[in-house]
Amino acid sequence: MKGSDGIERTEVQEIAEDYSPQNIHIGIFGSHSALPIGYCAKKAGLSTIVFTKKGREETYTVHNRELYDQTIVLDNWEDMISNEYQEMMREKNVVFIPNRSFVVYVGLENIETDFKIPIYGSRKLFRAEERTADPPRNQYYLLEKAGVRKPKLFENPENIDRLSVVKVHQKDNPLERAYFYPKNPEEYRKMSERKIASGEISEEGLEKAAIEEFIIGPMLNANFHSFGLNLGSSEEFQNDFDLVGFSDREQTNETGYRNLPAELQLELSENSFTRTNEEICHRGKTLRESKLEMIYETAVKILETLRDEVPPGMVGPVGIQGAVPVDEEKRPEFVVFDLSFRVPGDPAMGPSSPYLRYLNFKHSTHCERYMPSNWKVEDPVDLSMLEIRKAADEGKLEKIVT
């Protein structure tokens, strides 16, 4: 049965209730974060099934085949939601771990209305990553409700009165955005016309673009894990959420461009240099301990708002992306401009994050009871596997799936 917002949660909860706790398989989408998911699942003693597309399969079938018990090669990404594959996944007790590529390539509508497989994550919140979604599943709306600092938005480009960033999807690559940085309406018109003429963006895409004040400060992705078993009245874990680490990302030639001296940037711009923004690398970061409190405060506000506005709230990994400029009193502040409601997809965070090491002590009782001998929290996705194992063993899978 489908509701106005797609598949009812009760439907996938009933499927999860019939699963065999001793034979849970982790379903994986072969892109973005399939390697860490596969590794963490196997380390936790769980079986894995990865779906990949023809022409991209050797990463999973040859070079990292030990991470997957079964690899399914598709002609088209949408094929994975066929009745045949969904029936197979239910028979194998699949709990699916969503990532950004899964949402983009399979499609929000398909996932919300046709993918009847228990998802470890918040199915209704995938749409909130799209800035044009209707409230409450709209991250601008959620940030406003949470009362956290965010950039000024410009509904009309004619109102641009400061350095801004225009976030528009690339014409031929819906997974990536093409940014440009006008500081007034005239620059907006010139820059957008140039990008449309080059074929980088379309007029239709530009109409749906978000225009935000550009925040000048170091970029910071604050990554958390929100425990589904703690949603509601139960308190299965010590805290409702854990900080797992900080990271940042680099884009094709945009990162190199920003690292050039200003005179060279101007010279390239005058010669019609095209700045591209496809995410290509990740790096881990740490934050001064005295500044952690502002990050925790932001996370509390956002996660409490998610529970109220889009029940049941956040299950599993959530990323809060922003920058740290200084406020009017010259003190650092965290300004949030993006929310990610799924696996972060930056494997550098695992080995670079000291916060993950702290969680081994914090969750030692759960680790010893539910996980294989000598298992340790080493990656953000390890917490997902810990909660899945705990929920399965205790007959509570329905509490952590949507």
Secondary structure, DSSP 8 states (H G I E B T S, - for coil): -EETTEE-HHHHHHHHHTS-GGG-EEEEESSSSHHHHHHHHHHTT-EEEEEEETTSTHHHHTTTGGG-SEEEEESSGGGGGSHHHHHHHHHTTEEEE--HHHHHHH-HHHHHHT--S-BSS-GGGGGGGSTTS-TTS-HHHHHHHHT-----B-SSGGG--S-EEEEEE-SS-TTSEEEE--SSHHHHHHHHHHHHHHTSS-HHHHHT-EEEE---S-EEEEEEEE-GGGSSS---SSSSEEEEEEEEEEEHHHHHHHTS-HHHHHHHHHTT------EEEEEEE---GGGHHHHHHHHHHHHHHHHHHSTT---EEEEEEEE--B-TTS-B--EEEEEE-S----TTHHHH-HHHHHHHHHTHHHHHHHS-TT----SHHHHHHHHHHHHHHTT-GGGS--
